[in-house]
Amino acid sequence: MKTVKPRRPHGRWIYYILHEDILWPCPVKWEWESSYEAWLPFYYSPTLEFIAGDPAKAVKVTKTSPLSPPPRRLSCIF
């Protein structure tokens, strides 16, 4: 029987990392990893490396006003 994988997280996602004392927003590309049986966020770091990140630290980008609460993380959605 074929195993059904869950849906890929939809929308635009960003992964924030601290590099050389600067907070860098890195766009996320979700890829299925069969060894983990989960969608993992991959992003290009400021050093141009393609890195897998922690799914709980990926932040969804929404169209909101500048004075709205901070963006929601993946752990808040599931």
PDB file of N, CA, C and O in Angstrom:
ATOM      1  N   MET A   1       0.835  -1.182   0.000  1.00  0.00           N
ATOM      2  CA  MET A   1       0.000   0.000   0.000  1.00  0.00           C
ATOM      3  C   MET A   1       0.881   1.247   0.000  1.00  0.00           C
ATOM      4  O   MET A   1       1.868   1.321   0.733  1.00  0.00           O
ATOM      5  N   LYS A   2       0.527   2.196  -0.803  1.00  0.00           N
ATOM      6  CA  LYS A   2       1.304   3.422  -0.936  1.00  0.00           C
ATOM      7  C   LYS A   2       1.034   4.359   0.250  1.00  0.00           C
ATOM      8  O   LYS A   2      -0.113   4.581   0.636  1.00  0.00           O
ATOM      9  N   THR A   3       2.112   4.898   0.814  1.00  0.00           N
ATOM     10  CA  THR A   3       1.977   5.843   1.920  1.00  0.00           C
ATOM     11  C   THR A   3       1.674   7.230   1.365  1.00  0.00           C
ATOM     12  O   THR A   3       2.357   7.708   0.459  1.00  0.00           O
ATOM     13  N   VAL A   4       0.654   7.866   1.910  1.00  0.00           N
ATOM     14  CA  VAL A   4       0.261   9.197   1.463  1.00  0.00           C
ATOM     15  C   VAL A   4       0.989  10.233   2.315  1.00  0.00           C
ATOM     16  O   VAL A   4       0.903  10.209   3.543  1.00  0.00           O
ATOM     17  N   LYS A   5       1.701  11.136   1.661  1.00  0.00           N
ATOM     18  CA  LYS A   5       2.393  12.176   2.415  1.00  0.00           C
ATOM     19  C   LYS A   5       1.471  13.377   2.623  1.00  0.00           C
ATOM     20  O   LYS A   5       0.593  13.640   1.801  1.00  0.00           O
ATOM     21  N   PRO A   6       1.673  14.107   3.729  1.00  0.00           N
ATOM     22  CA  PRO A   6       0.826  15.279   3.988  1.00  0.00           C
ATOM     23  C   PRO A   6       1.083  16.380   2.966  1.00  0.00           C
ATOM     24  O   PRO A   6       2.076  16.353   2.239  1.00  0.00           O
ATOM     25  N   ARG A   7       0.175  17.342   2.923  1.00  0.00           N
ATOM     26  CA  ARG A   7       0.329  18.455   1.988  1.00  0.00           C
ATOM     27  C   ARG A   7       1.526  19.320   2.352  1.00  0.00           C
ATOM     28  O   ARG A   7       1.897  19.449   3.518  1.00  0.00           O
ATOM     29  N   ARG A   8       2.114  19.906   1.321  1.00  0.00           N
ATOM     30  CA  ARG A   8       3.211  20.843   1.534  1.00  0.00           C
ATOM     31  C   ARG A   8       2.641  22.120   2.137  1.00  0.00           C
ATOM     32  O   ARG A   8       1.567  22.564   1.731  1.00  0.00           O
ATOM     33  N   PRO A   9       3.345  22.724   3.107  1.00  0.00           N
ATOM     34  CA  PRO A   9       2.857  23.999   3.643  1.00  0.00           C
ATOM     35  C   PRO A   9       2.717  25.026   2.525  1.00  0.00           C
ATOM     36  O   PRO A   9       3.671  25.274   1.788  1.00  0.00           O
ATOM     37  N   HIS A  10       1.540  25.620   2.396  1.00  0.00           N
ATOM     38  CA  HIS A  10       1.289  26.556   1.303  1.00  0.00           C
ATOM     39  C   HIS A  10       1.656  27.978   1.728  1.00  0.00           C
ATOM     40  O   HIS A  10       1.822  28.267   2.913  1.00  0.00           O
ATOM     41  N   GLY A  11       1.778  28.842   0.748  1.00  0.00           N
ATOM     42  CA  GLY A  11       2.106  30.241   1.011  1.00  0.00           C
ATOM     43  C   GLY A  11       3.605  30.503   0.940  1.00  0.00           C
ATOM     44  O   GLY A  11       4.402  29.622   0.616  1.00  0.00           O
ATOM     45  N   ARG A  12       3.962  31.759   1.258  1.00  0.00           N
ATOM     46  CA  ARG A  12       5.372  32.158   1.274  1.00  0.00           C
ATOM     47  C   ARG A  12       5.911  32.016   2.691  1.00  0.00           C
ATOM     48  O   ARG A  12       5.251  32.408   3.654  1.00  0.00           O
ATOM     49  N   TRP A  13       7.107  31.458   2.816  1.00  0.00           N
ATOM     50  CA  TRP A  13       7.726  31.233   4.110  1.00  0.00           C
ATOM     51  C   TRP A  13       9.125  31.841   4.121  1.00  0.00           C
ATOM     52  O   TRP A  13       9.797  31.897   3.091  1.00  0.00           O
ATOM     53  N   ILE A  14       9.551  32.290   5.288  1.00  0.00           N
ATOM     54  CA  ILE A  14      10.888  32.873   5.463  1.00  0.00           C
ATOM     55  C   ILE A  14      11.524  32.238   6.684  1.00  0.00           C
ATOM     56  O   ILE A  14      10.853  31.936   7.670  1.00  0.00           O
ATOM     57  N   TYR A  15      12.819  32.045   6.600  1.00  0.00           N
ATOM     58  CA  TYR A  15      13.602  31.512   7.710  1.00  0.00           C
ATOM     59  C   TYR A  15      14.601  32.593   8.098  1.00  0.00           C
ATOM     60  O   TYR A  15      15.434  32.982   7.279  1.00  0.00           O
ATOM     61  N   TYR A  16      14.535  33.079   9.322  1.00  0.00           N
ATOM     62  CA  TYR A  16      15.438  34.135   9.779  1.00  0.00           C
ATOM     63  C   TYR A  16      16.652  33.517  10.454  1.00  0.00           C
ATOM     64  O   TYR A  16      16.519  32.677  11.344  1.00  0.00           O
ATOM     65  N   ILE A  17      17.841  33.938  10.023  1.00  0.00           N
ATOM     66  CA  ILE A  17      19.071  33.471  10.673  1.00  0.00           C
ATOM     67  C   ILE A  17      19.938  34.676  11.025  1.00  0.00           C
ATOM     68  O   ILE A  17      19.869  35.722  10.380  1.00  0.00           O
ATOM     69  N   LEU A  18      20.747  34.506  12.053  1.00  0.00           N
ATOM     70  CA  LEU A  18      21.671  35.549  12.478  1.00  0.00           C
ATOM     71  C   LEU A  18      23.047  35.218  11.917  1.00  0.00           C
ATOM     72  O   LEU A  18      23.629  34.187  12.255  1.00  0.00           O
ATOM     73  N   HIS A  19      23.568  36.095  11.059  1.00  0.00           N
ATOM     74  CA  HIS A  19      24.869  35.886  10.423  1.00  0.00           C
ATOM     75  C   HIS A  19      25.642  37.193  10.483  1.00  0.00           C
ATOM     76  O   HIS A  19      25.196  38.218   9.967  1.00  0.00           O
ATOM     77  N   GLU A  20      26.793  37.144  11.114  1.00  0.00           N
ATOM     78  CA  GLU A  20      27.640  38.334  11.284  1.00  0.00           C
ATOM     79  C   GLU A  20      26.863  39.490  11.903  1.00  0.00           C
ATOM     80  O   GLU A  20      26.928  40.621  11.421  1.00  0.00           O
ATOM     81  N   ASP A  21      26.133  39.201  12.965  1.00  0.00           N
ATOM     82  CA  ASP A  21      25.356  40.182  13.734  1.00  0.00           C
ATOM     83  C   ASP A  21      24.251  40.865  12.933  1.00  0.00           C
ATOM     84  O   ASP A  21      23.790  41.942  13.311  1.00  0.00           O
ATOM     85  N   ILE A  22      23.827  40.256  11.841  1.00  0.00           N
ATOM     86  CA  ILE A  22      22.722  40.777  11.031  1.00  0.00           C
ATOM     87  C   ILE A  22      21.658  39.692  10.931  1.00  0.00           C
ATOM     88  O   ILE A  22      21.977  38.533  10.665  1.00  0.00           O
ATOM     89  N   LEU A  23      20.402  40.058  11.141  1.00  0.00           N
ATOM     90  CA  LEU A  23      19.297  39.117  11.000  1.00  0.00           C
ATOM     91  C   LEU A  23      18.899  39.051   9.524  1.00  0.00           C
ATOM     92  O   LEU A  23      18.397  40.027   8.966  1.00  0.00           O
ATOM     93  N   TRP A  24      19.123  37.907   8.905  1.00  0.00           N
ATOM     94  CA  TRP A  24      18.880  37.731   7.473  1.00  0.00           C
ATOM     95  C   TRP A  24      17.574  36.986   7.239  1.00  0.00           C
ATOM     96  O   TRP A  24      17.384  35.900   7.788  1.00  0.00           O
ATOM     97  N   PRO A  25      16.664  37.544   6.431  1.00  0.00           N
ATOM     98  CA  PRO A  25      15.475  36.786   6.034  1.00  0.00           C
ATOM     99  C   PRO A  25      15.796  35.960   4.784  1.00  0.00           C
ATOM    100  O   PRO A  25      16.151  36.517   3.745  1.00  0.00           O
ATOM    101  N   CYS A  26      15.673  34.654   4.885  1.00  0.00           N
ATOM    102  CA  CYS A  26      15.998  33.765   3.767  1.00  0.00           C
ATOM    103  C   CYS A  26      14.715  33.083   3.289  1.00  0.00           C
ATOM    104  O   CYS A  26      14.032  32.445   4.089  1.00  0.00           O
ATOM    105  N   PRO A  27      14.373  33.203   2.008  1.00  0.00           N
ATOM    106  CA  PRO A  27      13.169  32.536   1.493  1.00  0.00           C
ATOM    107  C   PRO A  27      13.298  31.021   1.610  1.00  0.00           C
ATOM    108  O   PRO A  27      14.384  30.464   1.448  1.00  0.00           O
ATOM    109  N   VAL A  28      12.184  30.368   1.889  1.00  0.00           N
ATOM    110  CA  VAL A  28      12.161  28.922   2.122  1.00  0.00           C
ATOM    111  C   VAL A  28      11.576  28.201   0.921  1.00  0.00           C
ATOM    112  O   VAL A  28      10.605  28.657   0.318  1.00  0.00           O
ATOM    113  N   LYS A  29      12.178  27.074   0.584  1.00  0.00           N
ATOM    114  CA  LYS A  29      11.624  26.152  -0.407  1.00  0.00           C
ATOM    115  C   LYS A  29      11.398  24.834   0.331  1.00  0.00           C
ATOM    116  O   LYS A  29      12.344  24.243   0.850  1.00  0.00           O
ATOM    117  N   TRP A  30      10.142  24.371   0.377  1.00  0.00           N
ATOM    118  CA  TRP A  30       9.809  23.148   1.101  1.00  0.00           C
ATOM    119  C   TRP A  30      10.093  21.946   0.211  1.00  0.00           C
ATOM    120  O   TRP A  30       9.684  21.915  -0.949  1.00  0.00           O
ATOM    121  N   GLU A  31      10.795  20.955   0.760  1.00  0.00           N
ATOM    122  CA  GLU A  31      11.097  19.724   0.031  1.00  0.00           C
ATOM    123  C   GLU A  31      10.762  18.526   0.906  1.00  0.00           C
ATOM    124  O   GLU A  31      10.986  18.538   2.117  1.00  0.00           O
ATOM    125  N   TRP A  32      10.218  17.487   0.267  1.00  0.00           N
ATOM    126  CA  TRP A  32       9.860  16.274   0.995  1.00  0.00           C
ATOM    127  C   TRP A  32      11.113  15.443   1.240  1.00  0.00           C
ATOM    128  O   TRP A  32      11.864  15.154   0.308  1.00  0.00           O
ATOM    129  N   GLU A  33      11.337  15.063   2.478  1.00  0.00           N
ATOM    130  CA  GLU A  33      12.451  14.193   2.844  1.00  0.00           C
ATOM    131  C   GLU A  33      11.868  12.869   3.298  1.00  0.00           C
ATOM    132  O   GLU A  33      11.278  12.778   4.375  1.00  0.00           O
ATOM    133  N   SER A  34      12.034  11.841   2.474  1.00  0.00           N
ATOM    134  CA  SER A  34      11.432  10.547   2.786  1.00  0.00           C
ATOM    135  C   SER A  34      12.078   9.883   3.997  1.00  0.00           C
ATOM    136  O   SER A  34      11.423   9.092   4.675  1.00  0.00           O
ATOM    137  N   SER A  35      13.340  10.178   4.288  1.00  0.00           N
ATOM    138  CA  SER A  35      13.973   9.582   5.463  1.00  0.00           C
ATOM    139  C   SER A  35      13.343  10.095   6.758  1.00  0.00           C
ATOM    140  O   SER A  35      13.288   9.362   7.746  1.00  0.00           O
ATOM    141  N   TYR A  36      12.864  11.349   6.766  1.00  0.00           N
ATOM    142  CA  TYR A  36      12.171  11.919   7.926  1.00  0.00           C
ATOM    143  C   TYR A  36      10.658  11.803   7.795  1.00  0.00           C
ATOM    144  O   TYR A  36       9.933  12.000   8.770  1.00  0.00           O
ATOM    145  N   GLU A  37      10.179  11.484   6.601  1.00  0.00           N
ATOM    146  CA  GLU A  37       8.754  11.457   6.273  1.00  0.00           C
ATOM    147  C   GLU A  37       8.086  12.769   6.667  1.00  0.00           C
ATOM    148  O   GLU A  37       7.057  12.784   7.341  1.00  0.00           O
ATOM    149  N   ALA A  38       8.701  13.880   6.227  1.00  0.00           N
ATOM    150  CA  ALA A  38       8.175  15.211   6.544  1.00  0.00           C
ATOM    151  C   ALA A  38       8.666  16.217   5.505  1.00  0.00           C
ATOM    152  O   ALA A  38       9.639  15.976   4.790  1.00  0.00           O
ATOM    153  N   TRP A  39       7.959  17.357   5.442  1.00  0.00           N
ATOM    154  CA  TRP A  39       8.389  18.479   4.612  1.00  0.00           C
ATOM    155  C   TRP A  39       9.408  19.278   5.419  1.00  0.00           C
ATOM    156  O   TRP A  39       9.132  19.654   6.558  1.00  0.00           O
ATOM    157  N   LEU A  40      10.572  19.540   4.852  1.00  0.00           N
ATOM    158  CA  LEU A  40      11.598  20.318   5.535  1.00  0.00           C
ATOM    159  C   LEU A  40      11.836  21.625   4.791  1.00  0.00           C
ATOM    160  O   LEU A  40      11.822  21.654   3.561  1.00  0.00           O
ATOM    161  N   PRO A  41      12.055  22.716   5.542  1.00  0.00           N
ATOM    162  CA  PRO A  41      12.340  23.998   4.887  1.00  0.00           C
ATOM    163  C   PRO A  41      13.817  24.082   4.491  1.00  0.00           C
ATOM    164  O   PRO A  41      14.703  23.935   5.332  1.00  0.00           O
ATOM    165  N   PHE A  42      14.064  24.316   3.223  1.00  0.00           N
ATOM    166  CA  PHE A  42      15.425  24.539   2.739  1.00  0.00           C
ATOM    167  C   PHE A  42      15.532  26.004   2.352  1.00  0.00           C
ATOM    168  O   PHE A  42      14.582  26.570   1.810  1.00  0.00           O
ATOM    169  N   TYR A  43      16.664  26.623   2.621  1.00  0.00           N
ATOM    170  CA  TYR A  43      16.858  28.035   2.313  1.00  0.00           C
ATOM    171  C   TYR A  43      18.300  28.273   1.897  1.00  0.00           C
ATOM    172  O   TYR A  43      19.193  27.496   2.235  1.00  0.00           O
ATOM    173  N   TYR A  44      18.516  29.358   1.157  1.00  0.00           N
ATOM    174  CA  TYR A  44      19.873  29.782   0.813  1.00  0.00           C
ATOM    175  C   TYR A  44      20.356  30.720   1.894  1.00  0.00           C
ATOM    176  O   TYR A  44      19.735  31.750   2.159  1.00  0.00           O
ATOM    177  N   SER A  45      21.467  30.365   2.521  1.00  0.00           N
ATOM    178  CA  SER A  45      22.032  31.211   3.573  1.00  0.00           C
ATOM    179  C   SER A  45      22.771  32.382   2.923  1.00  0.00           C
ATOM    180  O   SER A  45      22.989  32.374   1.711  1.00  0.00           O
ATOM    181  N   PRO A  46      23.163  33.399   3.721  1.00  0.00           N
ATOM    182  CA  PRO A  46      23.932  34.525   3.160  1.00  0.00           C
ATOM    183  C   PRO A  46      25.262  34.089   2.545  1.00  0.00           C
ATOM    184  O   PRO A  46      25.834  34.814   1.731  1.00  0.00           O
ATOM    185  N   THR A  47      25.756  32.916   2.925  1.00  0.00           N
ATOM    186  CA  THR A  47      26.992  32.397   2.328  1.00  0.00           C
ATOM    187  C   THR A  47      26.708  31.550   1.090  1.00  0.00           C
ATOM    188  O   THR A  47      27.592  30.856   0.587  1.00  0.00           O
ATOM    189  N   LEU A  48      25.453  31.613   0.597  1.00  0.00           N
ATOM    190  CA  LEU A  48      24.979  30.924  -0.609  1.00  0.00           C
ATOM    191  C   LEU A  48      25.049  29.400  -0.498  1.00  0.00           C
ATOM    192  O   LEU A  48      25.291  28.714  -1.492  1.00  0.00           O
ATOM    193  N   GLU A  49      24.837  28.871   0.706  1.00  0.00           N
ATOM    194  CA  GLU A  49      24.726  27.436   0.901  1.00  0.00           C
ATOM    195  C   GLU A  49      23.246  27.085   0.980  1.00  0.00           C
ATOM    196  O   GLU A  49      22.457  27.852   1.531  1.00  0.00           O
ATOM    197  N   PHE A  50      22.866  25.944   0.438  1.00  0.00           N
ATOM    198  CA  PHE A  50      21.488  25.474   0.481  1.00  0.00           C
ATOM    199  C   PHE A  50      21.364  24.584   1.710  1.00  0.00           C
ATOM    200  O   PHE A  50      21.921  23.487   1.738  1.00  0.00           O
ATOM    201  N   ILE A  51      20.634  25.048   2.732  1.00  0.00           N
ATOM    202  CA  ILE A  51      20.627  24.412   4.049  1.00  0.00           C
ATOM    203  C   ILE A  51      19.207  24.033   4.446  1.00  0.00           C
ATOM    204  O   ILE A  51      18.249  24.745   4.144  1.00  0.00           O
ATOM    205  N   ALA A  52      19.091  22.895   5.130  1.00  0.00           N
ATOM    206  CA  ALA A  52      17.805  22.493   5.714  1.00  0.00           C
ATOM    207  C   ALA A  52      17.671  23.140   7.079  1.00  0.00           C
ATOM    208  O   ALA A  52      18.611  23.136   7.873  1.00  0.00           O
ATOM    209  N   GLY A  53      16.495  23.700   7.349  1.00  0.00           N
ATOM    210  CA  GLY A  53      16.261  24.371   8.623  1.00  0.00           C
ATOM    211  C   GLY A  53      15.275  23.617   9.492  1.00  0.00           C
ATOM    212  O   GLY A  53      14.713  22.601   9.083  1.00  0.00           O
ATOM    213  N   ASP A  54      15.077  24.121  10.679  1.00  0.00           N
ATOM    214  CA  ASP A  54      14.119  23.572  11.628  1.00  0.00           C
ATOM    215  C   ASP A  54      12.717  24.019  11.204  1.00  0.00           C
ATOM    216  O   ASP A  54      12.469  25.221  11.111  1.00  0.00           O
ATOM    217  N   PRO A  55      11.790  23.083  10.944  1.00  0.00           N
ATOM    218  CA  PRO A  55      10.442  23.489  10.512  1.00  0.00           C
ATOM    219  C   PRO A  55       9.716  24.373  11.520  1.00  0.00           C
ATOM    220  O   PRO A  55       8.885  25.191  11.125  1.00  0.00           O
ATOM    221  N   ALA A  56      10.004  24.231  12.798  1.00  0.00           N
ATOM    222  CA  ALA A  56       9.329  25.040  13.817  1.00  0.00           C
ATOM    223  C   ALA A  56       9.770  26.498  13.781  1.00  0.00           C
ATOM    224  O   ALA A  56       9.088  27.358  14.339  1.00  0.00           O
ATOM    225  N   LYS A  57      10.909  26.797  13.130  1.00  0.00           N
ATOM    226  CA  LYS A  57      11.411  28.170  13.074  1.00  0.00           C
ATOM    227  C   LYS A  57      11.096  28.873  11.764  1.00  0.00           C
ATOM    228  O   LYS A  57      11.456  30.037  11.590  1.00  0.00           O
ATOM    229  N   ALA A  58      10.433  28.192  10.845  1.00  0.00           N
ATOM    230  CA  ALA A  58      10.018  28.821   9.591  1.00  0.00           C
ATOM    231  C   ALA A  58       8.837  29.738   9.874  1.00  0.00           C
ATOM    232  O   ALA A  58       7.933  29.378  10.629  1.00  0.00           O
ATOM    233  N   VAL A  59       8.843  30.918   9.269  1.00  0.00           N
ATOM    234  CA  VAL A  59       7.816  31.929   9.511  1.00  0.00           C
ATOM    235  C   VAL A  59       7.032  32.158   8.224  1.00  0.00           C
ATOM    236  O   VAL A  59       7.618  32.361   7.161  1.00  0.00           O
ATOM    237  N   LYS A  60       5.707  32.125   8.326  1.00  0.00           N
ATOM    238  CA  LYS A  60       4.860  32.352   7.157  1.00  0.00           C
ATOM    239  C   LYS A  60       4.711  33.847   6.912  1.00  0.00           C
ATOM    240  O   LYS A  60       4.492  34.615   7.848  1.00  0.00           O
ATOM    241  N   VAL A  61       4.831  34.258   5.654  1.00  0.00           N
ATOM    242  CA  VAL A  61       4.680  35.655   5.261  1.00  0.00           C
ATOM    243  C   VAL A  61       3.220  35.901   4.931  1.00  0.00           C
ATOM    244  O   VAL A  61       2.627  35.188   4.121  1.00  0.00           O
ATOM    245  N   THR A  62       2.641  36.921   5.568  1.00  0.00           N
ATOM    246  CA  THR A  62       1.246  37.272   5.302  1.00  0.00           C
ATOM    247  C   THR A  62       1.157  38.726   4.897  1.00  0.00           C
ATOM    248  O   THR A  62       2.058  39.517   5.177  1.00  0.00           O
ATOM    249  N   LYS A  63       0.068  39.074   4.238  1.00  0.00           N
ATOM    250  CA  LYS A  63      -0.167  40.467   3.855  1.00  0.00           C
ATOM    251  C   LYS A  63      -0.907  41.149   4.986  1.00  0.00           C
ATOM    252  O   LYS A  63      -2.133  41.069   5.069  1.00  0.00           O
ATOM    253  N   THR A  64      -0.171  41.818   5.857  1.00  0.00           N
ATOM    254  CA  THR A  64      -0.772  42.504   7.000  1.00  0.00           C
ATOM    255  C   THR A  64      -0.200  43.908   7.102  1.00  0.00           C
ATOM    256  O   THR A  64       0.767  44.254   6.423  1.00  0.00           O
ATOM    257  N   SER A  65      -0.804  44.696   7.950  1.00  0.00           N
ATOM    258  CA  SER A  65      -0.307  46.052   8.161  1.00  0.00           C
ATOM    259  C   SER A  65       0.965  46.014   9.007  1.00  0.00           C
ATOM    260  O   SER A  65       1.191  45.036   9.719  1.00  0.00           O
ATOM    261  N   PRO A  66       1.804  47.057   8.945  1.00  0.00           N
ATOM    262  CA  PRO A  66       3.068  47.057   9.683  1.00  0.00           C
ATOM    263  C   PRO A  66       2.907  46.976  11.201  1.00  0.00           C
ATOM    264  O   PRO A  66       3.835  46.543  11.884  1.00  0.00           O
ATOM    265  N   LEU A  67       1.762  47.377  11.746  1.00  0.00           N
ATOM    266  CA  LEU A  67       1.578  47.372  13.190  1.00  0.00           C
ATOM    267  C   LEU A  67       0.857  46.124  13.694  1.00  0.00           C
ATOM    268  O   LEU A  67       0.365  46.111  14.823  1.00  0.00           O
ATOM    269  N   SER A  68       0.790  45.093  12.887  1.00  0.00           N
ATOM    270  CA  SER A  68       0.120  43.868  13.293  1.00  0.00           C
ATOM    271  C   SER A  68       1.054  43.016  14.158  1.00  0.00           C
ATOM    272  O   SER A  68       2.245  43.316  14.248  1.00  0.00           O
ATOM    273  N   PRO A  69       0.536  41.959  14.797  1.00  0.00           N
ATOM    274  CA  PRO A  69       1.396  41.090  15.596  1.00  0.00           C
ATOM    275  C   PRO A  69       2.432  40.390  14.725  1.00  0.00           C
ATOM    276  O   PRO A  69       2.279  40.360  13.504  1.00  0.00           O
ATOM    277  N   PRO A  70       3.483  39.826  15.319  1.00  0.00           N
ATOM    278  CA  PRO A  70       4.520  39.167  14.519  1.00  0.00           C
ATOM    279  C   PRO A  70       3.951  38.012  13.716  1.00  0.00           C
ATOM    280  O   PRO A  70       2.906  37.472  14.081  1.00  0.00           O
ATOM    281  N   PRO A  71       4.612  37.615  12.625  1.00  0.00           N
ATOM    282  CA  PRO A  71       4.105  36.546  11.776  1.00  0.00           C
ATOM    283  C   PRO A  71       4.034  35.218  12.531  1.00  0.00           C
ATOM    284  O   PRO A  71       4.756  34.993  13.502  1.00  0.00           O
ATOM    285  N   ARG A  72       3.141  34.348  12.056  1.00  0.00           N
ATOM    286  CA  ARG A  72       2.959  33.057  12.702  1.00  0.00           C
ATOM    287  C   ARG A  72       4.012  32.069  12.255  1.00  0.00           C
ATOM    288  O   ARG A  72       4.430  32.072  11.097  1.00  0.00           O
ATOM    289  N   ARG A  73       4.436  31.230  13.168  1.00  0.00           N
ATOM    290  CA  ARG A  73       5.404  30.178  12.849  1.00  0.00           C
ATOM    291  C   ARG A  73       4.678  28.896  12.502  1.00  0.00           C
ATOM    292  O   ARG A  73       3.482  28.753  12.755  1.00  0.00           O
ATOM    293  N   LEU A  74       5.413  27.971  11.924  1.00  0.00           N
ATOM    294  CA  LEU A  74       4.841  26.706  11.521  1.00  0.00           C
ATOM    295  C   LEU A  74       4.289  25.935  12.708  1.00  0.00           C
ATOM    296  O   LEU A  74       3.271  25.256  12.569  1.00  0.00           O
ATOM    297  N   SER A  75       4.922  26.016  13.865  1.00  0.00           N
ATOM    298  CA  SER A  75       4.461  25.272  15.031  1.00  0.00           C
ATOM    299  C   SER A  75       3.099  25.773  15.515  1.00  0.00           C
ATOM    300  O   SER A  75       2.377  25.024  16.174  1.00  0.00           O
ATOM    301  N   CYS A  76       2.733  27.011  15.209  1.00  0.00           N
ATOM    302  CA  CYS A  76       1.433  27.556  15.618  1.00  0.00           C
ATOM    303  C   CYS A  76       0.323  27.075  14.708  1.00  0.00           C
ATOM    304  O   CYS A  76      -0.841  27.084  15.109  1.00  0.00           O
ATOM    305  N   ILE A  77       0.645  26.657  13.503  1.00  0.00           N
ATOM    306  CA  ILE A  77      -0.370  26.301  12.517  1.00  0.00           C
ATOM    307  C   ILE A  77      -0.817  24.863  12.705  1.00  0.00           C
ATOM    308  O   ILE A  77      -2.008  24.572  12.585  1.00  0.00           O
ATOM    309  N   PHE A  78       0.106  23.956  12.998  1.00  0.00           N
ATOM    310  CA  PHE A  78      -0.240  22.531  13.095  1.00  0.00           C
ATOM    311  C   PHE A  78      -0.609  22.155  14.488  1.00  0.00           C
ATOM    312  O   PHE A  78      -0.927  20.995  14.751  1.00  0.00           O
TER     313      PHE A  78
END
